[in-house]
């Protein structure tokens, strides 16, 4: 996750309380999604950004995970996401995401 | 409709600059600031390739036209451990230049006496450049001015804010700052801009060689790299285009710079094709040099995985666009896709705006395009860095859109990718892989009748500049020449064809007379 986004996530979590923030990712594959999820839960694994050593433990999901998909209006989802859903390895992403959540998420 | 602008040729060049990876790539320079004792920095020098290894690297051979994307796709992945035997530095489209020659070219392209080379190093480079077919004697003679020894150069770096230039880890030169206060003319910025200019110049020189165009016939040059040149009062004042045209000897050209991050080349080509189609200019060149900042950009992942640093090349390309000649591939300036302000950032909307909206306007389907050339990044570089196979991801999105539109069967996605896609080979220098690497190979295929239609797609991450959250993109279709344009006005008037037509008519007339 780039440094500017790390800073924004950190500020939003501080302003609103980490228990009130859920991060939704759109990463194109499992490893990248997992790294971004790790960054907003356990801290920046590259130790380069504002979230280095900061364990926010935020709720974090990928837009293609059923928990989020079910919350979205079906027409909007079809218009905005369905094409990418066809392209992505959703199972891989979902398993990566749930593994990170189980390990590091503090607000399930 | 006829008289579309045509692509008369394209050149592609690389300069293999391992020392610049260490000293100028931002991944490395950032690490030096935040974590100077890091394992990565210690380990990195062991992962740099030799010049010969970089020449034998198959994706580089594809870039300069000695191999095709199809041939690369047939090689088992990964590619970095499968060198091409008897690989040549010179290719159909350009050349792979070693670092020392490139430092010489840097000085040739510097008209403000900012580049200083150590005298013995310079003499060695001169000897090598004399054998370089596109570098003239006058250019080589510019290096005569180097009288400084290594002590003087060391002093320039240590005491006068100059940027060091290394070759094989030895200090061999420096780029001086162009102003003592102005950050936009600092030695760092001057080096970046001179590298961009020099790599663009090298591609222009090769464009002249591969197309045989008379340099005096070029009317206009558009540069589409991602650098900015100017001073503190006009940071992006610009005109890399004219600066490079000057060195390349395009005496009758002026030019301008077009920017749009990685989408720059697509915008520039559209402008060039439109200028030619409108008759404003007959011959326009689109050109871009590479950038030092992105050298070794994914180096951390490559080193971690025990791979060589594959981002060790400063790339450049140039494309010659001119009036319809009835032969070369035509740029369909009436089938143009664009990502508009209102398009939004959902991938679905992005791909529709770039691929299908323009096709819909002329009643074409996705499957009517033989080949798509989107972001042609080399997956050997991006996959180990977690960014996946970028071209393949693009083809998948195009195919998925085709499925949604009912033009492709869902089960046919992989076949579509195989048939209409390409294996990526281009260096990851932003604008360099953006659609344009295919133009050289595409022209060959269209002239041979193997490919009839192609779509070139450029996409740009505008949000990186923090002026907008928007993304950008532009696309256009290229087709094998429809032979309808060679009869219109002076645009592409083909004298020999007309002569042969007249000859045929005369022969028929004479035969008619004899039969009477």
Interface residues (C-beta under 8 A of the other chain):
Chain A: X28 X29 X31 X32 X35 X46 X47 X48 X79 X80 X81 X82 X83 X84 X86 X87
Chain B: X30 X34 X35 X300 X346 X347 X348 X349 X351 X386 X387 X388 X393 X396 X397 X400 X401 X403 X404 X410 X413
